[in-house]
Amino acid sequence: MVMGATGSKLEKALGDHFPEGERYFGLENFGNTCYCNSVLQISSSKKKTGVIAPKRFVQRLKKQNELFRSYMHQDAHEFLNFLLNELVDILEKEANTAKDSLGTLTQSGMISNGPINPHANGVHKEPLITWVHRSFQGILTNETRCLRCETVTARDEIFFDLSVDIEQNSSLTSCLKNFSSTETLNAEDKFFCDKCCSLQEAQKRMKIKKPPNVLVIHFKRFKYIEQLGRYKKLSYRVVFPLELKLINTVENADTEYSLFAVVVHVGSGPNHGHYVSLVKSHNHWLLFDDENVDIMDESTVQTFFGSAQEYTNNTDHGYILFYESIGGTS
């Protein structure tokens, strides 16, 4: 069978260098389910390689969210957002069930963020911190400075991933710099300053206050063009490094990350195409394309930066980047 041949090919290519305890499996496509396969990894198998059919997972996914019920081309980033938030909901429900039955939270893999404090009107508890939070959650701070009284108003918000605008022939570093650039609020967009008690001109900026352990970056490759009346895919060349340093963060001025996975969109438009993923495991880069898993050279990652010209035959572009923090917890 083709499945077996694919697995044997990969095992032969890695030979004695096959990492102990690792599992490299392709995922069967059930009709435009590559958006799901490119984000998922399943590793609970005795075999080292092969193909898994995540049929029950896809059935549950379609049952939980009508967005994914059709056989039309779906968005991998929307699926990732749904998956992470759904996991948090499930873990919180399991934690509450465990608490109700045991009286205290003892569920493996979850911790309470501080003690549960009784209050006059009932029981108050701090938000639950799950492994999803510990891995993916970061904190952004939105700072607005009134240009009249110089008062700075800061508002924090959590994030599981960052969606950044892209430009032609740019880099991830410049995209993140633009993400945190200062914006002037004036004319109709003036800011209401609580200290001045009136609308004032102000400067606004967004920056990372606390970086996550796993930094997920989503390139906004699909842009709505008013003249066309539809979305268009931006095939811009955006260079993303294997090693990334986050600068100008509040709690850690120099946070370093290493690239370990990339979701690639293949196709010329947003309503059709295909998703594949690149994954680094034990110094080996692997290409996961539904059922097929192949080893690839590290230099091949550069071919997914995008296109320097607007019209090109190359439609394989980096879409979602996964970076892991180097040197422990941020």
N, C-alpha and C positions, 0 to 999 in steps of 0.2 A: 504494500500500500504506500501511497505517497507520504502519509503521515509518518510511518515508520522510517521511510527513507530519509525524510527531513531530519528526524531525531538522530538517526545513525550518522548522518553527515555532520551534524553539529558536534556530537560526541567524538567523532573521528578528528575533527578540526582542532578541538581543545586537547584531546589525548590525555596525557598524564597531568595536564594543567587544569583539568576540570575541577572547579572549586568544591571542596568538601561541604556537603550539606545543602548546596544550591540546587534549585529546580528550574529548568528553562522550558516552559510549555507555551505552545501557540494556543490561541483561542478560536474556536469555530465561529464563523460568521453566519448569523441567521437572517440575513437580508438587511443590509445597511446598519449593522451593529458594530462596525469598526470604530465608531466614536466611543463605544463602551470598551471594546477590546484594547484600544490604544492607551487607556487610562488604568485598566485593571491589571493585576498580576495574581495569579493563583499558584500556591507552592506546596500544598498538602498532597503529595504523591510519593510513592515509593520509588518510582522511576525517575531518572534524571531529566529526560526529555520526552516530548510527545505532544499530543493535542488534547485539550479539554473542551468539552461542550458546555458553556455556562448557560444552559437553557433555562434552568429554574431561576437563575439570577435575573435574566432578561425578562422572564415572565413576571417576576415580582416587581421589577423596575417599571414595566408598562402598567401594571396594576396600580402602583403607587402614584404614578405621575402620567397624566394623559398626554403630556408634551411628547413622550417617547413612544406612544402607541402606534403611530403611523410608520410606514416603511420609507418615508421620505428621509433625505439626508439630514442628520441631526448634528448638533454642535457639541464637540468634546468638552469645551469649557463649561457649557451649561450643565452637562452631565457631571463634571467634576464638582461643581458647586452644589448640585443636588445631592450627590453622593456624600460629601463631607457633612453637610447639614443634616441629612437623614441619619447618618451614623451617630452624630451628636444626640439627636432626638432618641434614638434607640438605646444608646448607652445611659442617657438620663432616666429613661423609663425603667431600665433594668436596675439602676441604682436605687430608684424610689421603691421598686418592688422588694429589693433586698433589704432596704431600710425598714419597710413596713413589716417584713417577716422576722427580722433579726433585732430590730430596734436600733442598730448602728450600721454604718456603711462599711461592709467588708468585701464588697465586690472586687475581684482581681482586676488590676489595670486601671482603677479609678481612685481618685483621692478627693477628699473634701478640702476646699480652699478655706481652711480655718474652721473653728468650732461652730456647732449649731447652737445659737443663743436663744433662749426662751424670752418672749416679750409678753407684755400685758395682753395684747390682742391675738396671741397665738404663738406659733413657732416660726422663727426666721432663720434661714440658712443661707450661707454664701453660695454663689454659683458653683456648680460642679465642674471640676477640671478633668477632662477625659484625655485619653492618649491622643485624640484628634487635636485637642487644644495644645497639648504639650509639643506636638510635632509641627503643626501648621499655623498656629495662632500668633500673630504679631499685633502691635499697636501702632496706629497712626495718630499723629497729633495735628490738628488743624489750627494754625495760629493766625489771628487777625489783629493787626496793630493800627489803632486809630492815629491818623496823621495829625490830629489836632492836639490830643492830650497824651499821646504816646502809650496809652494803656494797651496791654496785650491780652487778648482773650483767647484762651486755649481750650479746645474740645477734643477729647480722645475718642477713638473708635477702633474696634478690633477688625482684623481682616484675616482671611485664610489664603488669599492670593491677591496680587496686584495686577490690575489691567492698565497697560501703558500704551499711549499713542506712539506711532512709529513714523519715521520719515525716511525718504530714499537715501541710500548710501550712508547710513548712520550706524550707531552701535548701541548695545544695551546700556552701557554707561551713560551715554548722552540721553537716552530715553528716560532713564531714572533721574537724571539731572533736570530734564524738562518737567518731569512729574513733580519735582519739589521746587520748581521755579516760583518766584514771587509774582503775584498778580495784583494790579492796582484796581481798586473798586472806586469808581467815580460815576458822575452823571446819574443815570437811572439805577446804577448798581451800588449806590452808596451804602455804607454799613451803619446800622443803628448802634451807636455807642451808649452803653448803659451809664457811663460816667458823665458823658456830655449831655445825655438825655435828648439826643437828636441824631439825624442822619449826617454822617461825616465821610470824607474820603479816607480810605484805609488801604493797607497792604495785606494781602492774604497769601499764605503758603502752606503746603502740606508736606510733612516729612515723617520719616519712620522714627518713632519714639523707642520702640522695642522690637528688634528684628526677630523673626521666628527661627526655629531650628531647621525647618525645611521651608525655603523661600520659593514660592510658586509664582512665576511671572507669565502673564498672558498678554501676547501681542495683539493689539486691535487691528487685525488684518482685514476685517470686514467693515466697510464704511458705507453709510447711506449717501448716495449721490442724488441731490434734488433734481438736477437736470435730467437724469436717467429715470428717476422715480423708483429706484431699486438699490439694493446693496451690491457693492462691487468688492472683489478681493484685491487687496494691495499686495503685490508680489515684491515689495521693497526689499532691498538687501539690508539686513540688520545683523551686524556681527555680534555674536554672543560668546564670551570667553569661557574656557574650561575652568578658570579660577576667577572669582569675582570678589571684589572688595567693596563693601558698603561704607561710604564715608558720610559724615555729617549726620549721624544718628545721635539721639539724646543720651542714651545710656551706654552706648558702646561706639566710640568714634571710628573704630576700624574693625568691622566684622567681616571675616573672610568666609567665602563659600566655594564649594566645588560642585561642578555640574555632574549630575548622575542620571538624568533622564530628559528626553525631549519628545513631545508629541508633535508630529509633523502632519500638516494638511497637504494632501496631494490633490491638485485640481485647479482649474482656472476661475471657479466661481464659488459663492457661498451655498448655493442650493444643490450642488452635486460635488462629487469627489470621493476621497478616501482618506483614512487616517492610519498612520503607522507610528510606531514608537521606537526610540533609540534608548537603550538602557546600559549603563556601565555597571559591571559586576566584577569585582576582584581584578581590576586593571584590564578587563576585556570589554569591548563595546559590542552589543548585540542589537540586531534589527528584528523587531517583532512586527510581522505583517500578517495579522489574523492567525491562520494555522501554521505559517512558516516562521521559523526562527533561524537566523543566520548570524555568524560572527562577522564583524566588519572592522576595518582599520580606524583608529582614532581620527586620522586626517579626514576621513569621509564625513565627519560631523560638519565640516566647513561647507560641504556642498548643499547644506540645508539652511544657509544664511539667508537666501533669497536671491533675487535677480537685480543686476545693476541696470538693466533696461526694462522699460515698461512692458514690451512685448517680447516674450521669450518662450522657448519650448520647455524650459525648466519650471515645473509647477509644484515642486516639493519644497515646502517652506516651513521653518520652525514656527510653531504656534503657541505651545505651552512649554515653559522651561522649569525644571525642578533642580534646585540647588540645595545641598546640605551644608550646614554649618561645620566649619573645620575647627576642631579643638574644643568640642563639648558644647554645653548649654550656653545660649546667648544671654 
